[in-house]
Amino acid sequence: MEKRVDRDWWKSLFDDLYLITDSRSVCDEGLTRKEVDLILELTGASKEWRILDLCGGQGRHALELARRGFCSVTVLDYSESLVSLGKEAARKEGISIHFVRGDARNTGLSDDSFDAVFILGNSFGYFLEEDDDRKVLSEAYRLLIPGGVFLLDVSSGDYVRENFRPLAWHEIGDDIVVCREREMRGDRVVTREVVLSKREGLLRDACYSIRLFGEEELNAIAREAGFRHIQTLSGLAFHEKKGDYGFMNSRIYLLGRK
């Protein structure tokens, strides 16, 4: 039976359970520190920059930037659950970060508000309509000051195709089992994710779709959004142990300017 994907699947998937199922990537502080090291190397960011972590979830990168002395960091994400968790984490650490719940296609933030806009951790390509992806990049462009820096971090589409695994599963602790059944549909991977608790039974049975990008396509849509001086860095791998980390095994970083 064909997997059916709701066009708004991303509105409900990124919750507390997501932080458990994807904890090997999105809750790994060592991994986050490595990613931030590279972000700072690529962008040359100054601690005085106004930075927007767009689609930033619970703010794992923003929290690390703030720990390193960055004083003006904003996180925007649609997930009320993740935004709330990020606010609480910042409060507990005594860190000043501005968390905003909103849609990346139309943030409601002011023009020319940021020195840098980051979209990190493969938080791009979730919409079923390609035009919506373009709207996200156009919004990032609008929010940047002239000369501002844009950084996009996505999965390497070529790597995913070459190493495609239709079935994958992993266990988390003594209780949780995550099973994923994947299907290639053109430039997209459609996944059915089933999450089981040995104690409580079924926790999730949902389908989602993520668009794959290669370097040339990323360059093209970034140029279309208005970005210039575009550079890409591909084949990046941050996990030290071998394994199936979904879309986080091999990454492309795209850097551009307004």
N, C-alpha and C positions, 0 to 999 in steps of 0.2 A: 504494500500500500504506500502511495506517495506521501512523503512528509509535507504537511501543510504548515506554512509559516505565517503567523499573524504579522501584518505590516508594522504593528507597534510593539513587537515582542520585547524590545529594549526598554520599554517603560516599566516592565515588571520583573525582568530577570535579575537586575542588579540590586540585590537585597542582601540581608545578613547571610543567607545561605550561599550566595555567590562568593562571599569572602571565605567560606569554608571550602567550596568545591575548587576554587582557584587560588587557594592560599599559598601554593608552592611558588606562585609568581607575585600576586598582589598583596601578600602579607609577609613577604620575605624582605626584611630590613637590609640585609647584606646586598641583595640584588638591587634594591632601590638605591642604595649608596653608590653602587657601580654605575647605574644609569645616570644618576645626578652628576657623578664625576665626568661622564662623557658629555652630558648636556652643557655643563659649564665650560668644558674644553672647546666644544664646537661653537658655542654662542659668544664666549668671552663676556658673559653676563656680569654686570656690576651689581654690588649689593644694594645700590640705590635704585636700580631699575624697578619699574612697576611691571610685575609679571602676572599674566593670566594663565592658569592651568585649566584649559578648556576641556570639558568632558573628564574632569579630574577625579571623579569618584570620591573616595574618602580622603583624598588629598595626600596620598603617601609621598609623592614627589614634593608637593608644597610644604609639607611638614619637614622634610629633610632640608629643603632650601632655607626655611625659617630657622632651623637649628644651626645652619651655617652663617646666619647673620643677615639674610635677605629680609628687608623690613617692610616690603610692600608686595604681598603675594595674595592673589585672589584665586579661588577655585569655583568654577561653575560646573554643575552637573544636574541632570534631570532627576536622579534618584533621591527621593526624600530621605530614604534610609541611610544611604551613604553620606549624604551631606550632614545629616544629624550625627552620625558616627564621627565624621571629621571634625565637626565643631566640638564634640566632647573630648576627642583626643587632643585638640589644640588647647582646650581649657585646662585639661589635666597637666599638660606640659608647660602651661603659662606662655603659650606661643600666640602671637597675634597674626591671624590669617582671616581674610574675609571670605566666607563661604556663601555662595549664591545658588539657589535652585532655579534652573532655567533651561531653555531649549537652545542648543548650540547654533541652530539655524537663525535664531532671532533672539539674541540675549537680552535686549533692552538696555544694554550698557552704552555709554556715550562714545561717539567717534573719537579716534585718536587718543585713547585712554591708557594705552600700555606701550612700554618699550619692547616687550616680548610677549608672544602668545605661543604656548606649547600645547600640542595634542599628543599625549604620550600613552604608552602601554597598549597599542593597537586599538585605540578608542575611536576608530574611524572606519567607515564602510558598512555601517549597520543598517542603513535605510535601504528599502527595496527599490526606491527610485533614485537613479544616478544623479538627478538634478538636486536632490537633497544633500548629497555629498558636496556638490559644488557650492550650495548655499552655506555650508559650514565653513568652507575655505574663504568664501567671499566675506562672511561675517568676521572671520579672523583678520582678514585684510583691513576691513573697515575699522576695527578696534585698535589697530596699530598706529603709532605715530609715524610720520614719514621717516624712512630709514630704519624703522623698527624690525625686529628679528622674529621670524616664524620658524618653528621646529615641529616637524611631524614624524612620529615614530609608528610604523606599521609593520605587520608581518610581511615577510618576503613571499610574494605570490609564487615565484618560481620554485622556491624551496618547498612550499606546501604541495605544489603539484608533483614535484619530483619525489617527495617522500610521503605521499598520501597514504594514510592508513584509514580504511573505512570503519574499523572498530578499534576502540581504545577504552581502557578502564584503569582506575587506580583506587586504592583504599586510603582513607584518611583516619589515622588512629585505629581504634579497635571497633569502631561502629559504622562509619560512613563508607559507602561504595559509590563511585561515580562512573557511570557507563555512558559512552558516547558513540553513536552510530552516525557516520558522516557520508555525505553524497556530494559529488561534484556536479554542479549545474552551470556550465559555461564558466563565467568568471566569479562564481560564488561557491562557497561550501555551505551546504545545508546540514545542520546537525540536530539530531534528536538526543537530548540529554536526560538520562534517568538517574536520579539520586535516591539511594536507598539507605535506610538506617536499619541495622540488624536488630535494634531494640524497638523502633517505632514504625517500621515499614516504609512505604513510599513517601518521599519528601518532595520530589519534583519529577514531572514528566512534561518536558517542554521542547519546542523546536525553535531554532534561530538560524539566521542567515548572515554570513559575513562575506563581503566582497573582497576579492584578491586583487592586489596591485603589483605591477612591475615598475621598475625605475622609470621607463619611458612614459608610461601612463601617468605616474605621479608627477613627473616633470610637466607634462602637458596640462593637467588640470590645475597645477599650481600657477603656471604661466597664465592660464585662462582667468584665474582669480585676480591676477595683477602682480603676482610676486616676480621679483627679478633677482639676478645673481644667485640662481638656484644651484645647489650642490647636493649630491646624494652620496650616502655611504651605505653599502649593502653587506650582507653576510654577517651581521653582528649577532653574537651569541653571548648571553650573560650567565646562563645556568652552568654551574660547574659539573654537575652530575648529568649523565646521559639519561634521556627519558622523553616521553611524549608530553610536551608542555602545551599542547594545543597549538595556538597561533603565536606562541612566544619563543619558539626554538631559534628562529633566524629572522632578523629584522632589517628593515630599511629605515634610515634616518634621512629626511629631506630638510635642508636648511635653505631659507629664502629671506628676502628683504622687501619691504614696501618701498 
